[in-house]
Amino acid sequence: MDVICMTCQKAYTIDSKDPQYTKLKRGLTKLYICTNCNQSIQGEASRTKQINPHDLDPHQKALNFK
């Protein structure tokens, strides 16, 4: 699946191994954030707002719970 990162605007080809693949395939979201941008956003949230990165994406938390 070809996608464009909404943050850095670079094109990526993702497969079923990408954590966001299922959400995109099912139509739960139309937005893709690459790994580098995702880590940067989570890191910034943790530093500035004392937010736990695991609280930012409840869908990912459910997937990790398995």
C-alpha positions as CSV (number, residue, x, y, z in Angstrom):
1,M,0.0,0.0,0.0
2,D,1.4,3.4,-1.0
3,V,0.9,6.2,1.5
4,I,2.2,9.7,2.2
5,C,3.2,10.8,5.7
6,M,1.0,13.6,6.8
7,T,3.8,15.3,8.7
8,C,6.9,15.1,6.5
9,Q,5.0,14.6,3.2
10,K,7.3,11.7,2.1
11,A,5.9,8.8,0.2
12,Y,6.1,5.3,1.8
13,T,5.1,1.8,0.7
14,I,3.8,-0.1,3.7
15,D,2.8,-3.7,4.2
16,S,0.9,-5.7,6.8
17,K,3.9,-5.6,9.2
18,D,3.4,-1.8,9.6
19,P,1.4,-1.1,12.8
20,Q,-0.8,1.4,11.0
21,Y,-1.5,-0.9,8.0
22,T,-4.7,-2.5,9.6
23,K,-6.2,0.9,10.5
24,L,-5.6,2.2,7.0
25,K,-6.8,-1.0,5.3
26,R,-10.0,-1.0,7.3
27,G,-10.7,2.6,6.7
28,L,-10.4,3.5,10.4
29,T,-8.1,6.4,9.4
30,K,-6.8,8.0,6.2
31,L,-3.8,9.5,7.9
32,Y,-0.3,7.9,8.0
33,I,2.5,9.1,10.2
34,C,6.0,7.5,9.5
35,T,8.0,6.0,12.3
36,N,10.4,8.9,12.6
37,C,7.7,11.5,12.8
38,N,5.6,9.3,15.2
39,Q,8.6,9.0,17.6
40,S,9.3,12.7,17.3
41,I,5.7,13.6,18.1
42,Q,5.5,11.2,21.0
43,G,8.8,12.4,22.4
44,E,7.8,16.0,22.2
45,A,4.4,15.2,24.0
46,S,6.3,13.4,26.7
47,R,8.7,16.2,27.3
48,T,6.3,19.1,27.2
49,K,3.1,17.8,28.6
50,Q,4.1,14.8,30.7
51,I,2.0,12.5,28.5
52,N,2.7,8.8,28.3
53,P,3.2,7.9,24.6
54,H,1.1,4.8,25.0
55,D,-1.9,7.0,25.9
56,L,-1.7,8.8,22.5
57,D,-3.0,5.9,20.4
58,P,-5.5,3.6,22.2
59,H,-5.9,1.4,19.1
60,Q,-2.1,0.6,19.2
61,K,-2.4,0.0,22.9
62,A,-5.1,-2.6,22.3
63,L,-2.9,-4.3,19.6
64,N,0.0,-4.4,22.0
65,F,-2.2,-6.0,24.7
66,K,-2.5,-9.3,22.8
